[in-house]
Every structure is written in structure tokens, then in C-alpha cells.
């Protein structure tokens, strides 16, 4: 059984999917953890999008 919620789509990009999984796993009551995970997802997405221009 997967630990991913059924309603969260997978992108097929292992790095992005991993970052999104970490965001989803961050404790709802820990705003600092959610912000840190969100910032990491943003960095990951920017990096991946930057790679498209090369």
C-alpha cells in the first residue's frame, strides 16, 4: 500500500514527486515545517523549469 494520498497526482518526475510528498507529509500543526517544505518545492520547481530552457 502506498503512503501517498490518492488525490495527489504524480508528475512522473521523481524529484518533483519527492518534493511534493515531503510537502504533503509535513505536519499540519507545524507551520514552520510546512513553510520549509513549501520553499523546498518552490526551489525544486524553479530548478526543473530552468532546465527546460537549456
C-alpha positions as CSV (number, residue, x, y, z in Angstrom):
1,X,0.0,0.0,0.0
2,X,1.3,3.5,-0.9
3,X,1.7,6.2,1.6
4,X,0.7,8.8,-1.0
5,X,-2.8,10.2,-0.8
6,X,-5.0,9.0,-3.7
7,X,-6.0,12.6,-4.6
8,X,-2.4,13.9,-5.1
9,X,-1.4,13.4,-8.8
10,X,2.1,12.2,-9.7
11,X,4.0,14.2,-12.2
12,X,6.3,11.4,-13.4
13,X,9.3,13.4,-12.3
14,X,10.9,11.6,-9.4
15,X,12.5,14.8,-7.9
16,X,9.3,16.8,-8.1
17,X,7.1,14.0,-6.8
18,X,9.5,13.5,-3.9
19,X,9.4,17.2,-3.0
20,X,5.6,17.2,-3.2
21,X,5.4,14.1,-1.0
22,X,7.6,15.8,1.6
23,X,5.2,18.8,1.5
24,X,2.2,16.5,1.9
25,X,3.9,14.8,4.9
26,X,4.7,18.0,6.7
27,X,2.7,18.2,10.0
28,X,-0.4,20.4,9.6
29,X,0.2,21.9,13.1
30,X,3.8,22.8,12.4
31,X,3.6,26.0,10.2
32,X,7.4,26.3,10.1
33,X,7.7,22.8,8.7
34,X,5.0,23.5,6.1
35,X,6.8,26.7,5.1
36,X,10.1,25.0,4.8
37,X,8.7,22.2,2.7
38,X,6.8,24.7,0.5
39,X,10.0,26.6,-0.1
40,X,11.8,23.4,-1.0
41,X,9.1,22.6,-3.5
42,X,9.4,26.0,-5.0
43,X,13.2,25.7,-5.4
44,X,12.7,22.3,-7.0
45,X,10.1,23.5,-9.4
46,X,12.2,26.6,-10.4
47,X,15.2,24.3,-10.9
48,X,13.3,21.9,-13.1
49,X,11.7,24.7,-15.1
50,X,15.1,26.3,-15.6
51,X,16.4,23.1,-17.0
52,X,13.7,23.3,-19.7
53,X,15.3,26.4,-21.2
54,X,18.6,24.7,-21.7
